[in-house]
Amino acid sequence: MYLHLGQDTVVREGDIIGVFDLENTSVSKITKEFLAAAEKKGWIYNVSYELPKSFVLCADKEGTKVYITQISSATLRKRAGFMEGIANIGR
């Protein structure tokens, strides 16, 4: 299954390592250092034209990617849960 992150961006749910709320996690020194290092390495993909609310950490055969999105972490979690619910229909 795939998760829509905003604009024209979707990621495979199996590639998602974590979904993080920017407001809560960006106060951490470790998170700030991670995001700064990710930006230097070219891992950051901004898929938001609005105020970003969360970031999604993904890893696949091409490497690590961090998507910055205007969609809240709660909404992304609900979307992922909805997809799980659909996958379990008829089982």
C-alpha positions as CSV (number, residue, x, y, z in Angstrom):
1,M,0.0,0.0,0.0
2,Y,1.0,3.6,-0.5
3,L,0.6,6.7,1.7
4,H,-0.1,10.1,0.2
5,L,2.1,12.8,1.8
6,G,0.9,15.8,0.0
7,Q,1.2,17.5,-3.4
8,D,2.1,14.7,-5.9
9,T,4.0,12.5,-3.4
10,V,3.3,9.0,-2.3
11,V,5.5,6.5,-0.5
12,R,5.2,2.8,0.0
13,E,4.0,2.1,3.6
14,G,6.7,-0.6,3.9
15,D,9.4,2.0,3.4
16,I,8.2,4.2,6.3
17,I,10.4,4.1,9.4
18,G,8.5,6.8,11.3
19,V,6.2,9.7,11.1
20,F,7.1,12.6,13.4
21,D,5.3,15.8,14.5
22,L,7.5,18.7,13.8
23,E,6.3,20.9,16.6
24,N,6.9,18.3,19.3
25,T,10.1,16.7,17.9
26,S,12.0,19.8,16.7
27,V,12.6,21.0,20.3
28,S,15.0,18.0,20.7
29,K,18.6,18.7,20.1
30,I,19.0,15.2,18.6
31,T,16.2,15.8,16.1
32,K,17.6,19.2,15.1
33,E,21.0,17.6,14.5
34,F,19.5,14.7,12.5
35,L,17.4,17.1,10.3
36,A,20.5,19.3,9.7
37,A,22.6,16.3,8.8
38,A,19.8,14.9,6.5
39,E,19.7,18.3,4.7
40,K,23.4,18.3,4.1
41,K,23.3,14.8,2.7
42,G,20.4,15.7,0.4
43,W,17.9,13.5,2.0
44,I,15.3,16.2,2.6
45,Y,12.3,16.5,0.3
46,N,9.9,19.3,1.0
47,V,6.4,18.3,-0.3
48,S,4.7,21.2,1.4
49,Y,3.8,24.6,0.1
50,E,2.3,25.5,3.4
51,L,3.5,25.5,7.0
52,P,5.1,22.1,7.6
53,K,3.5,20.0,10.3
54,S,5.4,16.7,10.2
55,F,8.2,14.7,8.6
56,V,8.3,11.2,7.4
57,L,11.5,9.2,7.6
58,C,11.7,6.5,4.8
59,A,14.3,4.0,3.7
60,D,14.3,2.0,0.5
61,K,16.9,0.4,-1.9
62,E,17.7,4.0,-3.1
63,G,18.6,5.2,0.4
64,T,17.2,7.3,3.1
65,K,14.6,10.1,2.5
66,V,13.0,12.6,4.8
67,Y,9.8,14.1,3.6
68,I,8.6,17.4,5.1
69,T,4.8,17.7,4.8
70,Q,2.0,20.0,5.8
71,I,-0.2,17.0,6.7
72,S,-0.2,16.3,10.5
73,S,1.2,13.1,11.9
74,A,-2.2,12.2,13.3
75,T,-3.8,12.5,9.8
76,L,-1.0,10.4,8.2
77,R,-1.5,7.8,10.9
78,K,-5.3,7.7,10.2
79,R,-4.6,7.3,6.5
80,A,-2.2,4.4,7.1
81,G,-4.8,2.8,9.5
82,F,-7.5,3.2,6.9
83,M,-5.4,1.4,4.3
84,E,-4.7,-1.4,6.8
85,G,-8.5,-1.7,7.3
86,I,-9.1,-2.0,3.6
87,A,-6.3,-4.7,3.3
88,N,-8.1,-6.7,6.0
89,I,-11.5,-6.7,4.4
90,G,-12.6,-10.2,3.4
91,R,-10.0,-12.0,5.4
